[in-house]
């Protein structure tokens, strides 16, 4: 039973991480994936994303945030993954 409990806790942990990631329209031609992306860096990299540690924060242009940039043509594919 303990193995099932640990598995459930891990699944809940992953869902919480995934729920903190967002796909946002970043520019006219690009989207950005922001939030807790560190655990998904290999997946996002394999989808040909470019990591940028200093993107403009969409809520406050003076702040910088980290995120992954993709062309808008990949938006649907990215949303399926996260």
N, C-alpha and C positions, 0 to 999 in steps of 0.2 A: 504493500500500500504506500510505503514511503516513496518509492520510485515514481508512482503516479502523481503524488503530491508535488514532488520536485519538478516533474514535467509540467504540471499545471502552473506552478509558480513561474517557471521559465517562460511559458507561453504568455502569461499575463505581463511579465516583464517586457517581452518583445513587443506586445501590442501597445504598451505604454510608450515605448521608444518610437514605434512607427507613428503613433498618434501625435507625436510632437513634431514630425516632419510635415512640411507644407510645400506644395507646388504653387509658385506664384508667377504671374506675368512680370517679367523683369524689364524687357525692352520690347520694341515693336517686333523683333525677330527672335527673342530668346525668353526662356522660362528659367527659373531658379528653384532648386530644392534647398530649403533652409530648415534649420532646426537641428535635432540630434541625429546627424548623419554619419558620425564616426564609425559606428558598427556596420554600416552599409557601404563603406568606401569602396570595397572591391566590386560590389554589385554596380554601384553608380559609375565607377571607372570603366567597368566592362561595357556599359551602355554608352561609352564615349563621352561621358560628362567631363567637364573641366572644373577642378576645384579652385575656388578663389577665396582666400581668407579675408578679403576686404571688399565685399560687395556693398553697394549703397543700401542702407536699411530703407525699405519701402515706406515705413511709418515715420521715419525721421532721417531725412537726407544727409544730415550732419554725422550720423552714426554709421559705423561699418559693421557688417556681419559676415560670417563665413557661410559659404554655400556652394552648390554645384550648378554650373550653367549648361543648358542644353538648348538646341534649336527648338522652336515652337513645334516643328513637325514631329518631334518625339514626345510631345505632351501626353498623348493617350497611352503610349508605351510606358512612360515613367509612372503615370498614375496607377497603372495595373500593378507595378512592382511595389509601390509604397502603399 
